């Protein structure tokens, strides 16, 4: 019965179904190949990181991401050529047509070429890498991927920004070196500034000891940096390792607040004083 049904199917539909099956199998093999290749790349760069070569982890992550991107393009190109062969389309003739048609779409592909060339120089010059905190135009965040065509950065809200490399005209890399931690403290005019600075220096010494793995130099009390309408400002500065300056600043503020509470040092704040003038006969 099934044989009769199968025999009654036109040969054209049998050929179409057979091609569809081959495309599905080729797609599955392509995805499995990519999966195995990604795992091999990850394993290779993990071993490379632990080798004797002195290469930063940031650069290793960037190289791993780039190799994955290039591998993906190559594998999918092979997949497309295999699918075309199912339809008896030779890649040589396709390249010939593409060469002729390339003259027509050349102007439209200028931005793509610009993205790839810029991406190459970003990687070659090591302008930034995966894990760096950068600012590109109005976007700031952690670099998640550096490809030949686009760069992906994730801001602190969790949003990811995909920026074509050709649009990156200027970039600020906050991980290029040690970073400054700056804390400004306000105290009331009535406080003894010598006592205040001694307390602050003790806090700085404590933080330096506790965060020696994150602090390169300082913290140091610079002294009075400003006199406002209701307070005296004292500045503390430290040099921290890349991306550790915020953590140092938070710890300094916490320790200073605790020390001021303990020593009875007043930090000025806005106050509202209400005078209630009673009337005679009330």
WOKA-V455434 format. One record per residue. SS is DSSP state (~ for helix, > for strand, _ for the rest). NEAR is the number of other ideal C-beta (glycine too) atoms within 8 Angstrom. D_CENTER is the distance of its C-alpha to the mean C-alpha in Angstrom with 2 decimals. Layout:
SS;NEAR;D_CENTER
SS;NEAR;D_CENTER
//
This chain:
_;4;62.20
~;5;58.57
~;6;59.83
~;7;61.76
~;8;58.77
~;7;56.66
~;6;59.47
~;5;59.73
_;8;56.10
_;5;56.06
~;6;54.74
~;6;52.22
~;8;50.48
~;9;50.62
~;8;48.88
~;8;46.15
~;8;45.59
~;8;45.54
~;10;42.91
~;8;40.79
~;8;41.09
~;9;40.09
~;10;36.99
~;8;35.92
~;8;36.57
~;11;34.68
~;9;31.63
~;8;31.77
~;8;32.16
~;12;29.20
~;8;26.89
~;8;28.31
~;9;27.91
~;11;24.21
~;8;23.81
~;8;25.83
~;11;24.10
~;10;20.59
~;8;22.17
~;8;23.86
~;12;20.75
~;9;19.01
~;8;22.29
~;8;22.72
~;12;19.47
~;8;20.12
~;8;23.51
~;10;22.27
~;9;20.09
_;5;23.28
_;6;25.45
_;3;26.98
_;5;24.67
_;3;22.68
_;7;19.24
_;6;16.05
~;7;14.10
~;11;10.90
~;10;13.18
~;12;14.75
~;12;11.73
~;12;11.16
~;9;14.92
~;11;15.16
~;12;12.92
~;12;14.99
~;9;18.19
~;11;17.59
~;11;17.09
~;9;20.19
~;12;22.11
~;9;21.48
~;8;22.88
~;8;25.80
~;12;26.71
~;9;26.74
~;8;28.77
~;9;31.24
~;11;31.41
~;8;32.28
~;9;34.95
~;9;36.45
~;10;36.65
~;11;38.30
~;10;40.79
~;9;41.89
_;7;43.13
_;5;44.82
_;8;42.50
_;8;42.22
~;9;39.00
~;6;41.12
~;8;42.56
~;10;39.18
~;8;37.80
~;8;40.91
~;8;40.42
~;8;36.74
~;7;37.86
~;8;40.31
~;8;38.02
~;9;35.27
~;6;37.41
~;6;37.33
~;8;33.59
_;8;32.63
_;5;32.06
_;6;29.88
_;9;27.67
~;8;27.08
~;9;23.68
~;8;22.65
~;8;24.03
~;10;22.29
~;14;18.85
~;11;19.71
~;9;21.19
~;11;18.34
~;15;15.88
~;9;18.42
~;9;18.58
~;13;14.83
~;11;15.08
~;6;18.56
_;6;17.97
_;7;14.78
_;7;13.32
_;11;9.74
_;12;8.35
_;11;6.25
_;9;5.15
_;12;5.63
>;11;5.66
>;14;7.15
>;8;9.70
>;12;11.14
_;7;14.46
_;2;14.32
>;10;10.67
>;8;8.35
>;12;5.06
>;8;1.88
>;15;2.16
>;8;4.43
>;10;7.40
>;13;9.42
_;12;12.89
_;11;16.13
_;9;16.22
>;11;12.91
>;14;9.23
>;12;7.04
>;15;4.33
>;10;5.18
_;11;7.31
_;4;9.51
_;4;12.14
_;6;10.50
_;6;10.77
>;10;8.76
>;10;9.48
>;7;10.90
>;12;11.99
>;10;14.85
~;16;14.65
~;9;18.09
~;7;17.09
_;12;14.83
_;4;17.69
_;6;16.12
>;9;12.83
>;7;12.46
>;10;10.64
_;11;11.06
_;12;10.88
_;5;13.76
_;5;16.32
_;8;17.75
>;12;17.19
>;9;20.02
>;16;20.78
>;8;23.32
>;12;25.58
>;10;28.54
>;11;31.37
>;10;34.34
>;14;37.76
_;10;41.08
_;6;43.67
_;4;46.15
_;11;44.13
_;5;45.13
~;10;42.34
~;6;43.38
~;10;43.03
~;12;39.66
~;11;38.27
~;8;39.77
~;12;38.12
~;14;34.73
~;9;35.20
~;9;36.08
~;12;32.87
~;15;30.90
~;8;32.77
~;9;32.02
~;15;28.27
~;12;28.27
~;7;30.09
~;7;28.00
_;11;24.58
_;7;25.70
_;4;22.84
_;9;20.29
>;17;22.55
>;6;23.57
>;6;26.26
>;11;27.97
>;14;27.85
>;9;30.73
>;11;32.78
>;8;33.21
>;7;35.96
>;8;36.89
>;8;34.49
>;7;36.01
>;5;38.94
_;8;38.49
_;3;41.07
_;6;40.80
_;11;38.91
>;13;38.30
>;12;34.73
>;17;33.79
>;12;30.55
>;16;28.87
>;12;26.33
>;17;24.52
>;11;22.27
>;15;19.50
_;9;17.21
_;11;13.60
_;9;11.82
_;11;15.26
~;11;16.99
~;8;16.48
~;10;17.98
~;16;20.80
~;11;21.55
~;8;21.86
~;11;24.15
~;16;26.23
~;9;26.84
~;8;27.91
~;11;30.23
~;12;31.70
~;9;32.56
~;8;34.25
~;13;36.15
~;13;37.34
~;7;38.61
~;6;40.45
~;8;42.01
_;6;42.84
_;11;40.90
_;9;40.40
_;11;37.23
_;8;38.33
_;4;37.58
_;3;39.14
_;4;42.54
_;4;44.95
_;4;48.65
_;4;51.19
_;4;54.87
_;4;57.36
_;4;60.62
_;5;63.40
_;5;66.34
_;4;69.94
_;3;71.80
_;4;68.71
//
